[in-house]
Each structure stands twice: as C-alpha cells, then as structure tokens.
C-alpha cells in the first residue's frame, strides 16, 4: 500500500485534493527519495489530514509559516491539518510519511477519543507543527517505523498496527501541548489566511505578468503589508516566490511533456523569452533546461511530490 510518486493537485485555495487512503481506511503511506537538484520538492500546500514525516536517511528542510525545521535521519515532524507546509531536500533524503484523517484515530466525532484528545490537539493554537529529534527521543520514531513496516508488508491485521502506533503518536503530541479540551477552536492567523489567498492567486495566474500590487489586491492589503506577510510566513518576497514557482512549473513540464519545446514551456510559465527562462533555470537548478531534461527525464516523471 506504499505510494511513491504522484503530484499535488490543489483546488482554488491551494488545498490538496488528492485523497489519502479511502473512506474505509483513511490513511496513506508514502516513501520517496528527494534530491536538491530537483528544486523545491514539495511546494507550499495544505490538506485537512494530519501528517507524520520521518526521515529515513539524509537531510531535509521543512517549512510551515514562520518556522523552518532541518531534519536529519531518525527525526520526526508532525504537521497539523490545514497547515501550509513545504519541503526541500538538503541536499538529498529518503522521506517516509503518513497522511491520515483524524477519524482513523478517534472514530466518530462524539467519541471520548475525539472530545478528550483529538479535537483539543487539532485546535490547539500552539500546534502547527512539532519537531522530534530522533537522537534525543526515539519513541515516536520507533512507533512510526513499526506502523510503516506494517503498512508496507500488509500482514494480517496490519490496519490494527497502523492505527495503534499512530494513535500513540497522537497521544504523545497531545501530551506535548496539553491543550484545554474546553478551549474554543483555533482561529487561523490573519497572516496565514492572507498568504493562502495570495499563494492561490499566484498558483493560478503564474503564467501572467504579476506585480506586488496584483498579489496584494487579492488579500485587500497594501504592497507594504504584502511584503511583510510574505517575509514573515515563507521568508521570500512575493516576486521571489513567483519566480521560484514559475521555475518549478517549468521543471515539471520539462519532464512531463518531453515533446514540448523549451521555448513553449518558457512562455507557458510566464517568461518573456527562452533565454531569460534558461538563465533563471540554471540559477535554481545548476543545469540548463536541456541538461535538466536529459539528466532527470528517464529517472523521474514528475517534480513536485506530496508529503
């Protein structure tokens, strides 16, 4: 049941649409090798489900708004549902992850597990992501590895094992935050709501000429506030992000559309000339578009892949 290589389809709010697991067992496991030479491996996106990430080897930099985590082999990162996140191999890593609905753990929304533990954890204002260094405490990592092996091998009753180990990780997370079960649901920060709107606009209009004013207007804020919001949440200016996203889309098209000319790809990604695209592409990927297509075209069919 391990899934290895697929895109991140999103709706008009940058929310991931890809189902993780199914209604009967709402949980999916992923294993993939990332390399820095393939750009930002996971673009900014979000989904309703919880995600537990484990680094089996190498290093990775993962980001949520206003926080950056540098993960090494044995480390765990838990990402709350509805939280924007992105990741980049540093310089390469073997990543394993579970993406699962909270209902896998709690069952119905009137169960004691939901009311006492899961809902308070999900709505805790302090929980967007939690980093657990494997060299300090291997408990969560050991539980992850047990669940992941069961998911991969599918022995009789593996669903029980996966659910039990992920339940224990959720209990561990609950214990870290000790949220008040009677506390009101978390209200998303204004910056995060704004950045979701602006990223969505960029993702759906990246092939068009874009200015800071265009991007700011989507969130009904000034240019200055737009710049501050981007720097605070994803540590890039709006135009830097636009350029990076265009290049990522170009890299994806180079591999998924091998018959498409580089000039056509440059135009489709918002560049005014093939030479501008090639120069910018080499700055990000250390290869020309033609070299990149030749180097990665046979070994990989897509660029952005899901966490």
N, C-alpha and C positions, 0 to 999 in steps of 0.2 A: 504493500500500500504506500510505499515511499514515492513521493512525486519529486521529480528532479529539475525540470526545465520548462518554465512557462512564463508568459507575460503578465503584466499587472493591468488588466482592464479596469478603467475607472469611469465613474459617471461624471456629471457636470459639476460635481463638487469635490473632485479628486478622491472620492471614496472608492475603494477597491470593490469591484463587482464579482470577482471570481469566488465561487463557493468553496469553502474549506470543509471537506468531508461531505456528509449528507444528513438529511433530517433524522435518519435512524442512528447515526453516529457522527455528530457534528465536530469532527476533529480531523486534521490532516497533518502529515509529517512531510518535511522537505529536507533534502540533502543536496548540496551543490558546492562546487569549487569555484571560488571567485578569484579574479586576478585584477590588480590595479590597472593594468594595461587596457582593460575593457571599460575604463571610465567609472563613473559613479554607478555601481552595480544595481542599487535599489534607489529609484527616485523618490522624492517626497510623496507619500500617500498615507492613507489611513483606512482602517476597517473596524467593524463592530467587535470582532473577536479579540480575545486575549492572545498574546503571542509570547512564547518562551523560546529564546535563542540560546544555542550552545555552540561554542567554538571548539571543534574537534581538533583543529590544527591551524597554525599560522596566526595572523592578527587581522582585526577588522576595526574600523572606526564607525560607530553607530551614533545617530543623532536623533534627538527629539527637540522641539522648540526650546531654545536657551540652554540645552545641555548636550555635551559631547562625551561619549564613552569610548575608551580604547580597550578593546577586548583581546585577550590572548588565549591560548589553548587552555581549556578547562573552565573558562569563565561562562557565566550565565547572565543574560539580560532579559528581564520580563518587561513587556510593553503593554500598558493598559489599552483596552478597547477605545476606539475613537481618538487615538493619539497619533498625530502626524509623526512619521519617522522615515529615516533614510539611512543608507549604509554604503560603505566603501571599503574594499579590501585594502590592507595596509602592510605589505604590498600584495599578499595573497592569503587566502584562508579556506578552510573547509568548514562550512557552516551547516548546522542541523537546526531545525526548528519545528515547533508545534504551533499551529494556529487553530484555536478551538473556541467554540461558543461556551459562555459561562454555564449554559444549561447542561452541558456534559457533566459538570460537577454538581450542580445544585438541583437538577430536575426541574420541577415546576416552580413558579415564582411565589408560591405560598408555602414552600418547604422551609424548615428551620435552617437548612444549609444556605438557602438564598437570603432569608431575612437576617440571620445572625452573622453570616460570614461574607458571602459573595457580594451582595448588594453594597454593604458598607465598604468593602475593599474597592469595588469598581468606582464608587462615588467619592472616595477619599480625595480631597483637594491636593494632597501631597503625593499621590501616586500617579505619575505619568509613565515613569519607567524606573526599574530598580536593578542595580548592578550588583552582582555577587561574584567576588573574585574567588576562583577555584582554589588558589593557593592558600587561602585563609579558611575557607569552609567548603568542603567538597560534598556536603549533604545534598544540596539541591541538584548539583551536577550528577551525583550518583543516581538520584531518582530519575533525572532526565534520561540518563543513559539506559536505565532499566526499561523505561517506557518506550524509548526509541527502538531498542532492540526488539521488544515485543511487537511494535508496530511494523518493523521491517520483516521479521521472521514469521509473524502471524501464527503462533502456536494456538492450540485450543484454548479459548478463553482469553486471548490477548487483549480484548477490549476491557476486561476487568483490570488487567495490569496497567494499561494505559490510563484508565480513569483513576485508579487508586494512586498512582505515582503523581499524576498532575494535580489530584486533589490535595496531596500532601504538600506539593509546591505552593498551591494556592493558600493553604493554611500557614505555611512559612511566610508568605507575603503578608497575609493578614496580621501575623504576629509582629512583623516589622513596623507596620503602620498603626496597629491597634485603633482603627477608626471607631467612632461612636456610631453604633447601629441606628440611633435615632436622629443622626445628623441629616440635614437636608441634602439632596443630591448636589453634586458639584456643578457649579455654573462655569462653563468654559470661559477661559480668559478672553478679554476683548481682543488682545493681540492675536491669539490663536484663531479666533473666528475671522478676523480680518485677513490673516495670512492665508487661510483656506480659500477665501473668496478670491484673493489676488493670484494665488497659485493656480486655481481653477481657470481663471481668465487667461493666464499665460499658457497653460497646457492646451487650451482650446483655440488660441489665437497666435501661437508661436510663429507661424509661417507669415504673419502680417507684420508691417512696421509697428513697433511698440515703443512708447515713451513712458517715462515715470508718471507723467500726468494721466495717461491712459490707464495705467495699473492702479494708481491711487484713486481715480474716479470710481472704480468698481467697488471699493470699500468706503466711498464717500469721505475720504480723508485728504489732507494736504500732501504735497510732494514730500515735505519735511517729515511728516508723520509716517508716510510710506517708507521712507529711507530708514527711519528709526525702527519701525516694526520689522522690516527685513533683517536688519543687523542684529536685533535682539533675539529673534526667533531662529533664523537659519544662518546667521553670520555671513551673509552675502548681500550686496546691493541688489535692487530689482533688476538692473541691466546685466549685472554679472550672472544672476540666476537665469535670465532669459537666454544669454549666450550659452551658458552651460547646458541648459535644457535643449536648445537647438542642436548643439553638437551631439548630445546623447541620442536625440532622434535621428540625426544623420548617421551615427554609428549603427543604430538599429537597422536603418534602411539599407545601409551598405551590405549587411549580412542577410537580411530577409528578402531583399529584392536584388539578387545578383545581376540581373539583366538590365537594371535601371542605371542610366549613365550618372556619373558623378555630378555633372552639371545639373541634371534634373533633380537630383537629391539636394544639391545646394539650394536650388530655387525653392523646392518644396519645404525646406527648413528655414526659410526666411533670409537667406544670404543673397546679397545683390550681385555676387559673381562667384564663379568656381574658384578663382584664385584666393578670394577672401575666405571662403569656406575651407580650402586646403590649408591655408596658413594658420587659421584658428584651430582647425582639427589637429594639426601636428603639435600645437602648443599644449593641447589637452591630452593627447594620446601618444605622443612621441613618435608617431608614424604619419605618413601622408594617408589620405583616404584610400588610395590604390594599394599601398603597402598593407594597411589595416585589413582591407577586404581579403587580400591574398593570405595574410597571416592567420586570420581568425575564421574565414569563411567556411573552411572544411570542418573545423572542430566545434563550431557553435552556431546555432541557427538564430539565436536572439541575444540581445544585450541586457535590457533590464529584466530582472527576475525577482520573484517575490520572497519576502521574508516570511 
